[in-house]
Amino acid sequence: MALPAQDERTVPAVVLQDLEREPLERSLAGMQTLVEQHGHVIVVCSTAASRAVRQRLHTVRSLLESDRIAVFRPELPPLGLAVLVRQLRQLASCDLSPGVLASAGRLLTHYIHTGALLGSVARLDRVPVDLKSHAKSWMPGSQFGVLAHPAPQLVRIGPGVTLPGPEFGTSMLVAQGQLQSDWVTATLAKSWNAQGLREVPLPAESAIWWGTPKLIEFCAYLPDLSVLYQLVTSVRQNSCHWCGIDVIGDRCVFCSAVPPVHEQPARAG
């Protein structure tokens, strides 16, 4: 799901559709065109994507023999992933190198708080659920607040019940599924001190990720480009010893190389 642009500077997204169904030649040609047009390509893939999609992405990258394609699969539910992609699209308009921009995905993930209100956790397997909650999920009318990131947590909804939220100012997106409740907008958003609240369509993969279509997905995030830019540029950058690109962190997002381990010289004695 590609969210609407945050502002006029936000770079458009390219949605790779039907990867597992289209001929390999078409996938190769499409990716090659993107690399030629933009120099580098950052592919953000949901963990809910099928194995066939993941295999096609890695096959395309391997056949093109390109270190200019980064494949990133963060452990975020679909709405949180869509928010992260838009933040990277915002930053793409700034003076960041491709390696730093791709590495920023890992950094910005830490500032995203995302979860869902569920009508059942019987099929939820991406967040730890105890047997007691499973048993209660079969009771008519039960609803559960689930925080998937940054720290998984599950609560049964009742008067005054909420979830731990961010300790900094955020905006919130809400995506309505087949569940009727005002808990997210009236209770959670208030307890999280959300500075803005917008509704967006539910991502197509949300029902698969959460194990039920009876949900309301939510995500709190940093909307201000200047804040995102300051976060990214305040982190020390390194040059990959293999391909030479500037990155944040230890692992290169394009060639996957890690810094060599230097053995300590043996002490005489």
Helices and strands as residue ranges (DSSP letters): H 24-38, E 41-44, H 51-64, E 69-72, H 78-91, H 98-109, E 113-118, H 131-136, E 144-149, E 153-156, E 171-176, I 183-188, H 189-191, E 197-200, H 206-210, E 215-221, H 225-233, E 237-239, E 246-248
